[in-house]
């Protein structure tokens, strides 16, 4: 599982809280941090091959659904979530908007390790 802040999103408290909640559940994830350019996130997906990617947006300026939709088209086998209050536009499937912290924890904690076979990083979340 990859956790990242949307491009130009400086807020990262939600990402750290989610990473901590997942670690408490014994779930592995890679926390890439805030303000990650979409190209860098794409490169991370190619390199790490996660099953799940969560992009955090705190403000409407960074929560543009069309960017998430485009990213989802580029990586159709990745479960893609947009979390945080910044996503104000509707998401077409298969992307999913998580509107509460509890929903994000539940969605990210459900099923599988979050990584393709043989690619799981050290147990628990770790900053990139």
Backbone as XML, in Angstrom:
<?xml version="1.0"?>
<chain id="A" units="angstrom">
  <residue number="1" name="UNK">
    <atom name="N" x="0.835" y="-1.161" z="0.000"/>
    <atom name="CA" x="0.000" y="0.000" z="0.000"/>
    <atom name="C" x="0.888" y="1.234" z="0.000"/>
  </residue>
  <residue number="2" name="UNK">
    <atom name="N" x="0.545" y="2.187" z="-0.858"/>
    <atom name="CA" x="1.246" y="3.469" z="-0.884"/>
    <atom name="C" x="0.315" y="4.551" z="-0.382"/>
  </residue>
  <residue number="3" name="UNK">
    <atom name="N" x="0.833" y="5.414" z="0.479"/>
    <atom name="CA" x="0.108" y="6.580" z="0.974"/>
    <atom name="C" x="0.869" y="7.810" z="0.518"/>
  </residue>
  <residue number="4" name="UNK">
    <atom name="N" x="0.163" y="8.763" z="-0.111"/>
    <atom name="CA" x="0.833" y="9.957" z="-0.617"/>
    <atom name="C" x="-0.094" y="11.151" z="-0.546"/>
  </residue>
  <residue number="5" name="UNK">
    <atom name="N" x="0.502" y="12.317" z="-0.386"/>
    <atom name="CA" x="-0.244" y="13.563" z="-0.465"/>
    <atom name="C" x="-0.359" y="13.978" z="-1.920"/>
  </residue>
  <residue number="6" name="UNK">
    <atom name="N" x="-1.483" y="14.568" z="-2.282"/>
    <atom name="CA" x="-1.666" y="15.043" z="-3.651"/>
    <atom name="C" x="-0.609" y="16.095" z="-3.987"/>
  </residue>
  <residue number="7" name="UNK">
    <atom name="N" x="-0.344" y="16.240" z="-5.264"/>
    <atom name="CA" x="0.636" y="17.226" z="-5.715"/>
    <atom name="C" x="0.280" y="18.605" z="-5.158"/>
  </residue>
  <residue number="8" name="UNK">
    <atom name="N" x="1.255" y="19.284" z="-4.603"/>
    <atom name="CA" x="1.151" y="20.610" z="-3.987"/>
    <atom name="C" x="0.367" y="20.614" z="-2.676"/>
  </residue>
  <residue number="9" name="UNK">
    <atom name="N" x="0.059" y="19.452" z="-2.133"/>
    <atom name="CA" x="-0.649" y="19.367" z="-0.847"/>
    <atom name="C" x="0.356" y="19.312" z="0.290"/>
  </residue>
  <residue number="10" name="UNK">
    <atom name="N" x="0.416" y="20.374" z="1.081"/>
    <atom name="CA" x="1.403" y="20.464" z="2.153"/>
    <atom name="C" x="0.952" y="19.764" z="3.437"/>
  </residue>
  <residue number="11" name="UNK">
    <atom name="N" x="-0.329" y="19.516" z="3.583"/>
    <atom name="CA" x="-0.839" y="18.890" z="4.809"/>
    <atom name="C" x="-0.543" y="17.396" z="4.790"/>
  </residue>
  <residue number="12" name="UNK">
    <atom name="N" x="0.001" y="16.906" z="5.901"/>
    <atom name="CA" x="0.324" y="15.476" z="5.937"/>
    <atom name="C" x="-0.102" y="14.802" z="7.242"/>
  </residue>
  <residue number="13" name="UNK">
    <atom name="N" x="-0.755" y="15.520" z="8.144"/>
    <atom name="CA" x="-1.161" y="14.921" z="9.412"/>
    <atom name="C" x="-2.106" y="13.734" z="9.185"/>
  </residue>
  <residue number="14" name="UNK">
    <atom name="N" x="-3.031" y="13.874" z="8.239"/>
    <atom name="CA" x="-3.958" y="12.777" z="7.936"/>
    <atom name="C" x="-3.229" y="11.530" z="7.454"/>
  </residue>
  <residue number="15" name="UNK">
    <atom name="N" x="-2.202" y="11.719" z="6.636"/>
    <atom name="CA" x="-1.409" y="10.581" z="6.155"/>
    <atom name="C" x="-0.690" y="9.886" z="7.300"/>
  </residue>
  <residue number="16" name="UNK">
    <atom name="N" x="-0.091" y="10.667" z="8.185"/>
    <atom name="CA" x="0.626" y="10.080" z="9.322"/>
    <atom name="C" x="-0.326" y="9.355" z="10.267"/>
  </residue>
  <residue number="17" name="UNK">
    <atom name="N" x="-1.502" y="9.940" z="10.482"/>
    <atom name="CA" x="-2.493" y="9.287" z="11.341"/>
    <atom name="C" x="-2.963" y="7.976" z="10.722"/>
  </residue>
  <residue number="18" name="UNK">
    <atom name="N" x="-3.195" y="7.980" z="9.414"/>
    <atom name="CA" x="-3.617" y="6.757" z="8.732"/>
    <atom name="C" x="-2.515" y="5.704" z="8.786"/>
  </residue>
  <residue number="19" name="UNK">
    <atom name="N" x="-1.279" y="6.111" z="8.548"/>
    <atom name="CA" x="-0.153" y="5.174" z="8.620"/>
    <atom name="C" x="-0.058" y="4.563" z="10.021"/>
  </residue>
  <residue number="20" name="UNK">
    <atom name="N" x="-0.247" y="5.380" z="11.052"/>
    <atom name="CA" x="-0.195" y="4.873" z="12.427"/>
    <atom name="C" x="-1.335" y="3.885" z="12.690"/>
  </residue>
  <residue number="21" name="UNK">
    <atom name="N" x="-2.528" y="4.199" z="12.206"/>
    <atom name="CA" x="-3.671" y="3.302" z="12.408"/>
    <atom name="C" x="-3.446" y="1.967" z="11.694"/>
  </residue>
  <residue number="22" name="UNK">
    <atom name="N" x="-2.873" y="2.027" z="10.491"/>
    <atom name="CA" x="-2.598" y="0.784" z="9.765"/>
    <atom name="C" x="-1.508" y="-0.028" z="10.456"/>
  </residue>
  <residue number="23" name="UNK">
    <atom name="N" x="-0.509" y="0.656" z="10.966"/>
    <atom name="CA" x="0.557" y="-0.047" z="11.691"/>
    <atom name="C" x="0.003" y="-0.744" z="12.936"/>
  </residue>
  <residue number="24" name="UNK">
    <atom name="N" x="-0.920" y="-0.073" z="13.613"/>
    <atom name="CA" x="-1.549" y="-0.662" z="14.797"/>
    <atom name="C" x="-2.293" y="-1.948" z="14.429"/>
  </residue>
  <residue number="25" name="UNK">
    <atom name="N" x="-2.825" y="-2.004" z="13.213"/>
    <atom name="CA" x="-3.515" y="-3.207" z="12.727"/>
    <atom name="C" x="-2.542" y="-4.257" z="12.188"/>
  </residue>
  <residue number="26" name="UNK">
    <atom name="N" x="-1.254" y="-3.923" z="12.150"/>
    <atom name="CA" x="-0.264" y="-4.846" z="11.611"/>
    <atom name="C" x="-0.197" y="-4.824" z="10.092"/>
  </residue>
  <residue number="27" name="UNK">
    <atom name="N" x="-0.663" y="-3.752" z="9.488"/>
    <atom name="CA" x="-0.698" y="-3.618" z="8.034"/>
    <atom name="C" x="0.558" y="-2.915" z="7.538"/>
  </residue>
  <residue number="28" name="UNK">
    <atom name="N" x="1.103" y="-3.357" z="6.433"/>
    <atom name="CA" x="2.259" y="-2.715" z="5.829"/>
    <atom name="C" x="1.852" y="-1.610" z="4.880"/>
  </residue>
  <residue number="29" name="UNK">
    <atom name="N" x="2.635" y="-0.549" z="4.845"/>
    <atom name="CA" x="2.409" y="0.526" z="3.892"/>
    <atom name="C" x="3.697" y="1.311" z="3.720"/>
  </residue>
  <residue number="30" name="UNK">
    <atom name="N" x="3.748" y="2.062" z="2.658"/>
    <atom name="CA" x="4.880" y="2.931" z="2.394"/>
    <atom name="C" x="4.338" y="4.350" z="2.347"/>
  </residue>
  <residue number="31" name="UNK">
    <atom name="N" x="4.747" y="5.181" z="3.292"/>
    <atom name="CA" x="4.291" y="6.566" z="3.395"/>
    <atom name="C" x="5.234" y="7.444" z="2.595"/>
  </residue>
  <residue number="32" name="UNK">
    <atom name="N" x="4.748" y="7.973" z="1.482"/>
    <atom name="CA" x="5.574" y="8.781" z="0.596"/>
    <atom name="C" x="5.586" y="10.256" z="0.976"/>
  </residue>
  <residue number="33" name="UNK">
    <atom name="N" x="4.656" y="10.687" z="1.812"/>
    <atom name="CA" x="4.656" y="12.061" z="2.300"/>
    <atom name="C" x="3.785" y="13.002" z="1.488"/>
  </residue>
  <residue number="34" name="UNK">
    <atom name="N" x="3.823" y="14.286" z="1.858"/>
    <atom name="CA" x="2.963" y="15.282" z="1.209"/>
    <atom name="C" x="3.555" y="15.785" z="-0.105"/>
  </residue>
  <residue number="35" name="UNK">
    <atom name="N" x="2.714" y="16.471" z="-0.864"/>
    <atom name="CA" x="3.118" y="17.207" z="-2.067"/>
    <atom name="C" x="3.898" y="16.348" z="-3.066"/>
  </residue>
  <residue number="36" name="UNK">
    <atom name="N" x="3.425" y="15.148" z="-3.296"/>
    <atom name="CA" x="4.114" y="14.253" z="-4.217"/>
    <atom name="C" x="3.606" y="14.509" z="-5.637"/>
  </residue>
  <residue number="37" name="UNK">
    <atom name="N" x="4.491" y="14.877" z="-6.553"/>
    <atom name="CA" x="4.058" y="15.056" z="-7.940"/>
    <atom name="C" x="3.471" y="13.752" z="-8.494"/>
  </residue>
  <residue number="38" name="UNK">
    <atom name="N" x="2.490" y="13.887" z="-9.381"/>
    <atom name="CA" x="1.837" y="12.706" z="-9.941"/>
    <atom name="C" x="2.832" y="11.808" z="-10.662"/>
  </residue>
  <residue number="39" name="UNK">
    <atom name="N" x="3.812" y="12.403" z="-11.330"/>
    <atom name="CA" x="4.818" y="11.595" z="-12.035"/>
    <atom name="C" x="5.645" y="10.773" z="-11.053"/>
  </residue>
  <residue number="40" name="UNK">
    <atom name="N" x="5.954" y="11.341" z="-9.897"/>
    <atom name="CA" x="6.713" y="10.606" z="-8.884"/>
    <atom name="C" x="5.869" y="9.477" z="-8.290"/>
  </residue>
  <residue number="41" name="UNK">
    <atom name="N" x="4.581" y="9.736" z="-8.095"/>
    <atom name="CA" x="3.698" y="8.679" z="-7.596"/>
    <atom name="C" x="3.601" y="7.548" z="-8.623"/>
  </residue>
  <residue number="42" name="UNK">
    <atom name="N" x="3.506" y="7.896" z="-9.889"/>
    <atom name="CA" x="3.464" y="6.882" z="-10.941"/>
    <atom name="C" x="4.743" y="6.051" z="-10.947"/>
  </residue>
  <residue number="43" name="UNK">
    <atom name="N" x="5.883" y="6.702" z="-10.791"/>
    <atom name="CA" x="7.155" y="5.978" z="-10.742"/>
    <atom name="C" x="7.201" y="5.041" z="-9.534"/>
  </residue>
  <residue number="44" name="UNK">
    <atom name="N" x="6.658" y="5.489" z="-8.399"/>
    <atom name="CA" x="6.628" y="4.642" z="-7.203"/>
    <atom name="C" x="5.733" y="3.424" z="-7.417"/>
  </residue>
  <residue number="45" name="UNK">
    <atom name="N" x="4.621" y="3.609" z="-8.102"/>
    <atom name="CA" x="3.718" y="2.482" z="-8.374"/>
    <atom name="C" x="4.409" y="1.462" z="-9.281"/>
  </residue>
  <residue number="46" name="UNK">
    <atom name="N" x="5.119" y="1.930" z="-10.270"/>
    <atom name="CA" x="5.848" y="1.023" z="-11.162"/>
    <atom name="C" x="6.913" y="0.256" z="-10.384"/>
  </residue>
  <residue number="47" name="UNK">
    <atom name="N" x="7.602" y="0.943" z="-9.499"/>
    <atom name="CA" x="8.700" y="0.327" z="-8.758"/>
    <atom name="C" x="8.211" y="-0.624" z="-7.664"/>
  </residue>
  <residue number="48" name="UNK">
    <atom name="N" x="7.216" y="-0.199" z="-6.891"/>
    <atom name="CA" x="6.778" y="-0.962" z="-5.713"/>
    <atom name="C" x="5.672" y="-1.969" z="-6.051"/>
  </residue>
  <residue number="49" name="UNK">
    <atom name="N" x="4.888" y="-1.689" z="-7.074"/>
    <atom name="CA" x="3.772" y="-2.535" z="-7.499"/>
    <atom name="C" x="2.758" y="-2.795" z="-6.379"/>
  </residue>
  <residue number="50" name="UNK">
    <atom name="N" x="2.201" y="-1.744" z="-5.790"/>
    <atom name="CA" x="1.213" y="-1.952" z="-4.732"/>
    <atom name="C" x="-0.143" y="-2.352" z="-5.306"/>
  </residue>
  <residue number="51" name="UNK">
    <atom name="N" x="-0.951" y="-2.976" z="-4.477"/>
    <atom name="CA" x="-2.332" y="-3.266" z="-4.859"/>
    <atom name="C" x="-3.212" y="-2.053" z="-4.585"/>
  </residue>
  <residue number="52" name="UNK">
    <atom name="N" x="-2.785" y="-1.192" z="-3.644"/>
    <atom name="CA" x="-3.603" y="-0.066" z="-3.199"/>
    <atom name="C" x="-2.772" y="1.198" z="-3.125"/>
  </residue>
  <residue number="53" name="UNK">
    <atom name="N" x="-3.361" y="2.305" z="-3.595"/>
    <atom name="CA" x="-2.759" y="3.630" z="-3.473"/>
    <atom name="C" x="-3.811" y="4.565" z="-2.900"/>
  </residue>
  <residue number="54" name="UNK">
    <atom name="N" x="-3.436" y="5.307" z="-1.878"/>
    <atom name="CA" x="-4.311" y="6.316" z="-1.293"/>
    <atom name="C" x="-3.642" y="7.672" z="-1.457"/>
  </residue>
  <residue number="55" name="UNK">
    <atom name="N" x="-4.379" y="8.621" z="-2.033"/>
    <atom name="CA" x="-3.888" y="9.982" z="-2.222"/>
    <atom name="C" x="-4.698" y="10.904" z="-1.321"/>
  </residue>
  <residue number="56" name="UNK">
    <atom name="N" x="-4.007" y="11.638" z="-0.449"/>
    <atom name="CA" x="-4.642" y="12.533" z="0.508"/>
    <atom name="C" x="-4.695" y="13.949" z="-0.043"/>
  </residue>
  <residue number="57" name="UNK">
    <atom name="N" x="-5.859" y="14.585" z="0.076"/>
    <atom name="CA" x="-6.021" y="15.997" z="-0.267"/>
    <atom name="C" x="-6.758" y="16.691" z="0.862"/>
  </residue>
  <residue number="58" name="UNK">
    <atom name="N" x="-6.168" y="17.737" z="1.378"/>
    <atom name="CA" x="-6.773" y="18.490" z="2.473"/>
    <atom name="C" x="-7.571" y="19.684" z="1.960"/>
  </residue>
  <residue number="59" name="UNK">
    <atom name="N" x="-7.198" y="20.228" z="0.812"/>
    <atom name="CA" x="-7.838" y="21.444" z="0.296"/>
    <atom name="C" x="-8.356" y="21.223" z="-1.126"/>
  </residue>
  <residue number="60" name="UNK">
    <atom name="N" x="-9.420" y="21.926" z="-1.502"/>
    <atom name="CA" x="-9.971" y="21.779" z="-2.854"/>
    <atom name="C" x="-8.985" y="22.153" z="-3.965"/>
  </residue>
  <residue number="61" name="UNK">
    <atom name="N" x="-7.985" y="22.952" z="-3.665"/>
    <atom name="CA" x="-7.004" y="23.311" z="-4.686"/>
    <atom name="C" x="-6.166" y="22.116" z="-5.126"/>
  </residue>
  <residue number="62" name="UNK">
    <atom name="N" x="-6.000" y="21.147" z="-4.237"/>
    <atom name="CA" x="-5.188" y="19.970" z="-4.573"/>
    <atom name="C" x="-6.032" y="18.740" z="-4.877"/>
  </residue>
  <residue number="63" name="UNK">
    <atom name="N" x="-7.291" y="18.761" z="-4.524"/>
    <atom name="CA" x="-8.169" y="17.604" z="-4.708"/>
    <atom name="C" x="-8.933" y="17.643" z="-6.011"/>
  </residue>
  <residue number="64" name="UNK">
    <atom name="N" x="-8.236" y="17.480" z="-7.102"/>
    <atom name="CA" x="-8.860" y="17.479" z="-8.422"/>
    <atom name="C" x="-9.117" y="16.051" z="-8.882"/>
  </residue>
  <residue number="65" name="UNK">
    <atom name="N" x="-10.383" y="15.701" z="-8.991"/>
    <atom name="CA" x="-10.762" y="14.323" z="-9.318"/>
    <atom name="C" x="-10.220" y="13.881" z="-10.671"/>
  </residue>
  <residue number="66" name="UNK">
    <atom name="N" x="-10.124" y="14.796" z="-11.627"/>
    <atom name="CA" x="-9.661" y="14.378" z="-12.953"/>
    <atom name="C" x="-8.233" y="13.831" z="-12.900"/>
  </residue>
  <residue number="67" name="UNK">
    <atom name="N" x="-7.402" y="14.337" z="-11.973"/>
    <atom name="CA" x="-6.036" y="13.825" z="-11.838"/>
    <atom name="C" x="-6.057" y="12.385" z="-11.326"/>
  </residue>
  <residue number="68" name="UNK">
    <atom name="N" x="-6.920" y="12.129" z="-10.359"/>
    <atom name="CA" x="-7.040" y="10.786" z="-9.805"/>
    <atom name="C" x="-7.603" y="9.821" z="-10.860"/>
  </residue>
  <residue number="69" name="UNK">
    <atom name="N" x="-8.567" y="10.282" z="-11.628"/>
    <atom name="CA" x="-9.161" y="9.456" z="-12.681"/>
    <atom name="C" x="-8.101" y="9.109" z="-13.732"/>
  </residue>
  <residue number="70" name="UNK">
    <atom name="N" x="-7.323" y="10.084" z="-14.139"/>
    <atom name="CA" x="-6.260" y="9.848" z="-15.127"/>
    <atom name="C" x="-5.239" y="8.851" z="-14.576"/>
  </residue>
  <residue number="71" name="UNK">
    <atom name="N" x="-4.883" y="9.028" z="-13.305"/>
    <atom name="CA" x="-3.938" y="8.112" z="-12.668"/>
    <atom name="C" x="-4.515" y="6.692" z="-12.648"/>
  </residue>
  <residue number="72" name="UNK">
    <atom name="N" x="-5.794" y="6.578" z="-12.339"/>
    <atom name="CA" x="-6.453" y="5.272" z="-12.317"/>
    <atom name="C" x="-6.472" y="4.600" z="-13.679"/>
  </residue>
  <residue number="73" name="UNK">
    <atom name="N" x="-6.614" y="5.384" z="-14.731"/>
    <atom name="CA" x="-6.571" y="4.824" z="-16.090"/>
    <atom name="C" x="-5.183" y="4.284" z="-16.419"/>
  </residue>
  <residue number="74" name="UNK">
    <atom name="N" x="-4.159" y="4.966" z="-15.917"/>
    <atom name="CA" x="-2.785" y="4.523" z="-16.171"/>
    <atom name="C" x="-2.439" y="3.253" z="-15.410"/>
  </residue>
  <residue number="75" name="UNK">
    <atom name="N" x="-3.110" y="3.026" z="-14.268"/>
    <atom name="CA" x="-2.829" y="1.862" z="-13.417"/>
    <atom name="C" x="-4.141" y="1.154" z="-13.065"/>
  </residue>
  <residue number="76" name="UNK">
    <atom name="N" x="-4.758" y="0.477" z="-14.028"/>
    <atom name="CA" x="-6.085" y="-0.098" z="-13.799"/>
    <atom name="C" x="-6.127" y="-1.234" z="-12.780"/>
  </residue>
  <residue number="77" name="UNK">
    <atom name="N" x="-5.003" y="-1.858" z="-12.470"/>
    <atom name="CA" x="-5.008" y="-2.972" z="-11.502"/>
    <atom name="C" x="-4.795" y="-2.521" z="-10.068"/>
  </residue>
  <residue number="78" name="UNK">
    <atom name="N" x="-4.615" y="-1.235" z="-9.860"/>
    <atom name="CA" x="-4.375" y="-0.694" z="-8.520"/>
    <atom name="C" x="-5.690" y="-0.170" z="-7.948"/>
  </residue>
  <residue number="79" name="UNK">
    <atom name="N" x="-5.992" y="-0.592" z="-6.705"/>
    <atom name="CA" x="-7.136" y="0.015" z="-6.005"/>
    <atom name="C" x="-6.736" y="1.437" z="-5.665"/>
  </residue>
  <residue number="80" name="UNK">
    <atom name="N" x="-7.551" y="2.389" z="-6.041"/>
    <atom name="CA" x="-7.191" y="3.792" z="-5.895"/>
    <atom name="C" x="-8.213" y="4.512" z="-5.043"/>
  </residue>
  <residue number="81" name="UNK">
    <atom name="N" x="-7.711" y="5.149" z="-3.974"/>
    <atom name="CA" x="-8.576" y="5.900" z="-3.075"/>
    <atom name="C" x="-8.144" y="7.353" z="-3.024"/>
  </residue>
  <residue number="82" name="UNK">
    <atom name="N" x="-9.114" y="8.233" z="-2.974"/>
    <atom name="CA" x="-8.881" y="9.640" z="-2.683"/>
    <atom name="C" x="-9.434" y="9.893" z="-1.295"/>
  </residue>
  <residue number="83" name="UNK">
    <atom name="N" x="-8.605" y="10.358" z="-0.381"/>
    <atom name="CA" x="-9.041" y="10.568" z="0.998"/>
    <atom name="C" x="-8.771" y="12.010" z="1.409"/>
  </residue>
  <residue number="84" name="UNK">
    <atom name="N" x="-9.499" y="12.453" z="2.416"/>
    <atom name="CA" x="-9.342" y="13.799" z="2.923"/>
    <atom name="C" x="-10.462" y="14.711" z="2.442"/>
  </residue>
  <residue number="85" name="UNK">
    <atom name="N" x="-10.620" y="15.863" z="3.091"/>
    <atom name="CA" x="-11.724" y="16.776" z="2.760"/>
    <atom name="C" x="-11.526" y="17.593" z="1.494"/>
  </residue>
  <residue number="86" name="UNK">
    <atom name="N" x="-10.377" y="17.505" z="0.860"/>
    <atom name="CA" x="-10.106" y="18.316" z="-0.315"/>
    <atom name="C" x="-10.765" y="17.837" z="-1.595"/>
  </residue>
  <residue number="87" name="UNK">
    <atom name="N" x="-11.170" y="16.590" z="-1.637"/>
    <atom name="CA" x="-11.808" y="16.049" z="-2.848"/>
    <atom name="C" x="-13.258" y="16.491" z="-2.861"/>
  </residue>
  <residue number="88" name="UNK">
    <atom name="N" x="-13.589" y="17.437" z="-3.714"/>
    <atom name="CA" x="-14.959" y="17.965" z="-3.721"/>
    <atom name="C" x="-15.735" y="17.553" z="-4.968"/>
  </residue>
  <residue number="89" name="UNK">
    <atom name="N" x="-15.037" y="17.092" z="-5.991"/>
    <atom name="CA" x="-15.694" y="16.665" z="-7.222"/>
    <atom name="C" x="-16.055" y="15.188" z="-7.105"/>
  </residue>
  <residue number="90" name="UNK">
    <atom name="N" x="-17.115" y="14.750" z="-7.772"/>
    <atom name="CA" x="-17.463" y="13.321" z="-7.730"/>
    <atom name="C" x="-16.417" y="12.477" z="-8.456"/>
  </residue>
  <residue number="91" name="UNK">
    <atom name="N" x="-16.248" y="11.267" z="-8.000"/>
    <atom name="CA" x="-15.307" y="10.319" z="-8.604"/>
    <atom name="C" x="-16.072" y="9.315" z="-9.453"/>
  </residue>
  <residue number="92" name="UNK">
    <atom name="N" x="-15.677" y="9.139" z="-10.696"/>
    <atom name="CA" x="-16.249" y="8.019" z="-11.435"/>
    <atom name="C" x="-15.525" y="6.734" z="-11.029"/>
  </residue>
  <residue number="93" name="UNK">
    <atom name="N" x="-16.201" y="5.601" z="-11.085"/>
    <atom name="CA" x="-15.540" y="4.337" z="-10.760"/>
    <atom name="C" x="-14.368" y="4.086" z="-11.703"/>
  </residue>
  <residue number="94" name="UNK">
    <atom name="N" x="-13.359" y="3.378" z="-11.305"/>
    <atom name="CA" x="-13.240" y="2.574" z="-10.093"/>
    <atom name="C" x="-12.647" y="3.328" z="-8.912"/>
  </residue>
  <residue number="95" name="UNK">
    <atom name="N" x="-12.270" y="4.602" z="-9.074"/>
    <atom name="CA" x="-11.727" y="5.368" z="-7.948"/>
    <atom name="C" x="-12.787" y="5.518" z="-6.874"/>
  </residue>
  <residue number="96" name="UNK">
    <atom name="N" x="-12.347" y="5.575" z="-5.617"/>
    <atom name="CA" x="-13.265" y="5.671" z="-4.488"/>
    <atom name="C" x="-12.867" y="6.854" z="-3.631"/>
  </residue>
  <residue number="97" name="UNK">
    <atom name="N" x="-13.842" y="7.662" z="-3.261"/>
    <atom name="CA" x="-13.612" y="8.800" z="-2.370"/>
    <atom name="C" x="-13.925" y="8.368" z="-0.944"/>
  </residue>
  <residue number="98" name="UNK">
    <atom name="N" x="-12.957" y="8.538" z="-0.057"/>
    <atom name="CA" x="-13.127" y="8.192" z="1.354"/>
    <atom name="C" x="-13.313" y="9.507" z="2.112"/>
  </residue>
  <residue number="99" name="UNK">
    <atom name="N" x="-14.485" y="9.686" z="2.687"/>
    <atom name="CA" x="-14.828" y="10.980" z="3.273"/>
    <atom name="C" x="-14.525" y="11.101" z="4.761"/>
  </residue>
  <residue number="100" name="UNK">
    <atom name="N" x="-14.234" y="9.986" z="5.419"/>
    <atom name="CA" x="-13.916" y="10.040" z="6.847"/>
    <atom name="C" x="-12.635" y="9.248" z="7.121"/>
  </residue>
  <residue number="101" name="UNK">
    <atom name="N" x="-12.028" y="9.582" z="8.233"/>
    <atom name="CA" x="-10.830" y="8.852" z="8.643"/>
    <atom name="C" x="-11.151" y="7.383" z="8.878"/>
  </residue>
  <residue number="102" name="UNK">
    <atom name="N" x="-12.274" y="7.113" z="9.525"/>
    <atom name="CA" x="-12.678" y="5.730" z="9.787"/>
    <atom name="C" x="-12.871" y="4.956" z="8.483"/>
  </residue>
  <residue number="103" name="UNK">
    <atom name="N" x="-13.440" y="5.604" z="7.469"/>
    <atom name="CA" x="-13.625" y="4.950" z="6.174"/>
    <atom name="C" x="-12.275" y="4.639" z="5.531"/>
  </residue>
  <residue number="104" name="UNK">
    <atom name="N" x="-11.322" y="5.546" z="5.667"/>
    <atom name="CA" x="-9.987" y="5.324" z="5.111"/>
    <atom name="C" x="-9.295" y="4.152" z="5.793"/>
  </residue>
  <residue number="105" name="UNK">
    <atom name="N" x="-9.378" y="4.088" z="7.107"/>
    <atom name="CA" x="-8.764" y="2.984" z="7.851"/>
    <atom name="C" x="-9.423" y="1.659" z="7.456"/>
  </residue>
  <residue number="106" name="UNK">
    <atom name="N" x="-10.745" y="1.658" z="7.369"/>
    <atom name="CA" x="-11.458" y="0.424" z="7.010"/>
    <atom name="C" x="-11.116" y="-0.015" z="5.590"/>
  </residue>
  <residue number="107" name="UNK">
    <atom name="N" x="-11.103" y="0.914" z="4.645"/>
    <atom name="CA" x="-10.828" y="0.568" z="3.249"/>
    <atom name="C" x="-9.400" y="0.081" z="3.066"/>
  </residue>
  <residue number="108" name="UNK">
    <atom name="N" x="-8.466" y="0.748" z="3.713"/>
    <atom name="CA" x="-7.055" y="0.370" z="3.555"/>
    <atom name="C" x="-6.713" y="-0.879" z="4.348"/>
  </residue>
  <residue number="109" name="UNK">
    <atom name="N" x="-7.460" y="-1.165" z="5.377"/>
    <atom name="CA" x="-7.189" y="-2.332" z="6.193"/>
    <atom name="C" x="-7.840" y="-3.597" z="5.677"/>
  </residue>
  <residue number="110" name="UNK">
    <atom name="N" x="-8.666" y="-3.471" z="4.632"/>
    <atom name="CA" x="-9.410" y="-4.630" z="4.125"/>
    <atom name="C" x="-8.616" y="-5.399" z="3.085"/>
  </residue>
  <residue number="111" name="UNK">
    <atom name="N" x="-8.467" y="-6.685" z="3.311"/>
    <atom name="CA" x="-7.962" y="-7.613" z="2.307"/>
    <atom name="C" x="-6.539" y="-7.429" z="1.830"/>
  </residue>
  <residue number="112" name="UNK">
    <atom name="N" x="-5.815" y="-8.517" z="1.744"/>
    <atom name="CA" x="-4.486" y="-8.554" z="1.137"/>
    <atom name="C" x="-3.442" y="-7.765" z="1.879"/>
  </residue>
  <residue number="113" name="UNK">
    <atom name="N" x="-2.205" y="-7.881" z="1.436"/>
    <atom name="CA" x="-1.109" y="-7.179" z="2.081"/>
    <atom name="C" x="-0.939" y="-5.783" z="1.532"/>
  </residue>
  <residue number="114" name="UNK">
    <atom name="N" x="-1.576" y="-5.490" z="0.386"/>
    <atom name="CA" x="-1.401" y="-4.195" z="-0.237"/>
    <atom name="C" x="-0.248" y="-4.162" z="-1.219"/>
  </residue>
  <residue number="115" name="UNK">
    <atom name="N" x="0.495" y="-5.267" z="-1.346"/>
    <atom name="CA" x="1.634" y="-5.333" z="-2.253"/>
    <atom name="C" x="1.552" y="-6.581" z="-3.108"/>
  </residue>
  <residue number="116" name="UNK">
    <atom name="N" x="2.093" y="-6.486" z="-4.297"/>
    <atom name="CA" x="2.179" y="-7.652" z="-5.166"/>
    <atom name="C" x="3.105" y="-8.680" z="-4.514"/>
  </residue>
  <residue number="117" name="UNK">
    <atom name="N" x="2.950" y="-9.917" z="-4.881"/>
    <atom name="CA" x="3.733" y="-11.001" z="-4.279"/>
    <atom name="C" x="5.223" y="-10.717" z="-4.334"/>
  </residue>
  <residue number="118" name="UNK">
    <atom name="N" x="5.877" y="-10.898" z="-3.197"/>
    <atom name="CA" x="7.319" y="-10.747" z="-3.121"/>
    <atom name="C" x="7.817" y="-9.314" z="-3.048"/>
  </residue>
  <residue number="119" name="UNK">
    <atom name="N" x="6.921" y="-8.338" z="-2.961"/>
    <atom name="CA" x="7.352" y="-6.941" z="-2.990"/>
    <atom name="C" x="6.999" y="-6.196" z="-1.700"/>
  </residue>
  <residue number="120" name="UNK">
    <atom name="N" x="6.687" y="-6.892" z="-0.640"/>
    <atom name="CA" x="6.277" y="-6.251" z="0.606"/>
    <atom name="C" x="7.493" y="-5.651" z="1.312"/>
  </residue>
  <residue number="121" name="UNK">
    <atom name="N" x="7.445" y="-4.347" z="1.663"/>
    <atom name="CA" x="8.548" y="-3.750" z="2.400"/>
    <atom name="C" x="8.545" y="-4.246" z="3.846"/>
  </residue>
  <residue number="122" name="UNK">
    <atom name="N" x="9.430" y="-3.714" z="4.624"/>
    <atom name="CA" x="9.491" y="-4.085" z="6.043"/>
    <atom name="C" x="8.123" y="-3.931" z="6.680"/>
  </residue>
  <residue number="123" name="UNK">
    <atom name="N" x="7.808" y="-4.808" z="7.602"/>
    <atom name="CA" x="6.503" y="-4.801" z="8.246"/>
    <atom name="C" x="6.223" y="-3.443" z="8.873"/>
  </residue>
  <residue number="124" name="UNK">
    <atom name="N" x="4.998" y="-2.971" z="8.703"/>
    <atom name="CA" x="4.616" y="-1.674" z="9.242"/>
    <atom name="C" x="4.910" y="-0.559" z="8.248"/>
  </residue>
  <residue number="125" name="UNK">
    <atom name="N" x="4.415" y="0.619" z="8.548"/>
    <atom name="CA" x="4.620" y="1.769" z="7.668"/>
    <atom name="C" x="5.989" y="2.362" z="7.913"/>
  </residue>
  <residue number="126" name="UNK">
    <atom name="N" x="6.551" y="2.890" z="6.864"/>
    <atom name="CA" x="7.825" y="3.554" z="7.008"/>
    <atom name="C" x="7.852" y="4.733" z="6.053"/>
  </residue>
  <residue number="127" name="UNK">
    <atom name="N" x="8.429" y="5.848" z="6.467"/>
    <atom name="CA" x="8.522" y="6.973" z="5.562"/>
    <atom name="C" x="9.454" y="6.651" z="4.419"/>
  </residue>
  <residue number="128" name="UNK">
    <atom name="N" x="9.185" y="7.237" z="3.254"/>
    <atom name="CA" x="10.033" y="6.993" z="2.089"/>
    <atom name="C" x="11.351" y="7.736" z="2.229"/>
  </residue>
</chain>
